[in-house]
Amino acid sequence: MGYSRQVRYSLLFILSLFLCVQILAQDSVFKVFLVGDAGEDAYTGETLKNLGKELAANPNSVVIFLGDNSYKSDLGGVIPYGFKGFDSSDLTQKKVRSQLDILEGYKGHVYFIPGNHDWWNITDYEKGKGKLKMEQSFIEANLAQNKSIANPGQTFLPRDGEPGPVWVDLNNNSIRIIFLDSYRLIIDEFKKKDTAETPSEKKFYATLDSVIADAFQHDKKVIVAAHHPVYAKGPNSGILKNPNLFGRIKASNSNFPSNHRMAERILGILTKYPGIYYASGHIHSLQYYLSPEKVHYIISGAGSKTAHVSEKEIPHLQPANSTDLALWNLKGFFEIEFGGETDKIFTYYDDGTKKRELQ
């Protein structure tokens, strides 16, 4: 009888220990939500609403808005493309608030990064910086009043029109997120004919390499977040013929020299670090590629816009690897889940309710 009681106590102890381990494992899961190009609508669309639901259900997380946080059409909307960005008008304030509103009650971390529209597609640094800082001030002033988020200050990175790299370590210093302003790098190289790097460019790329190397030496997961992709397919990626009419917009096409040089330089760094993630927006689609060097490329640029690729073009844009992904004409966002035996990547698409695990 005593032996049976002892066995029962032992079983209860083992069960309790197992449950504690399970609870700790659940608490250690950290999620990174990625959404880009979400600044088209003056209201919170279904994709952002569904992202908000995921954020509310996952407080141990971070959400990164990957640039083009507000669009504004040129010439009073006569031109059917949003060439400009935030101008503090009622319309553009509403477009930014459509994203801020989903953060009410969210307890995780929040970051916004700049895109080319946040610079108004201007290729003159001094002129574009004023436009960018207007948006930065609006976003940070509003998020400073959000009492639930984990980081009410320093939410717009890199700040003040600087290229970065700027980084934060999250989840007990196990994850490093590195923020870049890719359009600032494009501006710097826009009028250059010489491909040689300037001292400031050399410093930027050397710092980026060093920050990644340091994180890898300390066994951190690393995500580099920027607006422009360095590995992608589709409109503005250089694979489809999609010429732009104005030079200031051309700068954001990867075929354009300043964009191409930036992408090649960043690619050269990323390929040194197997397992690293590079997250971007800009192309209004949902794409994922795992390179031969084991670099994860995520393009999450469908927060409020789609690329409108024709059915005829879609077969030519499908990845060769079955584990990769290229979704067109669908809005959505991505999630990376850290903390289990392996990392997991999910994409939410269509109306935001469908969820697909990529690995």
Buried (B, 14 or more C-beta within 10 A) or exposed (E): EEEEEEEEEEEEEEEEEEEEEEEEEEEBBBBBBBBBBBBBBBEBBEBBBBBBEBBBEBBBBBBBBBBBBBBBBBEEEEEEBBBBBBBBEEBBBBBBBBBBBBBEEBBBBBBBBBBBBBBBBBBEBEEBBEBBBBBBEBBBEBBEEBEBBBBBEEBBBBBEBEBBBBBBEBBEEBBBBBBBBBBBBBBBBBEBEEEEBEEEBEEBBEBBBEBBBEBBEEEBBBBBBBBBBBBBBBBBBBBBEEEBEEEBBBBBBBBBBBBBBBBEBBBEBBBEBEEBBBBBBBBBBBBBBBBEEEBBBBBBBBBBBBBEBEEEBBEEBEBEEEEBBBBBBBBBBBBBBBBEEEBBBBBBBBBBEEEBEBE
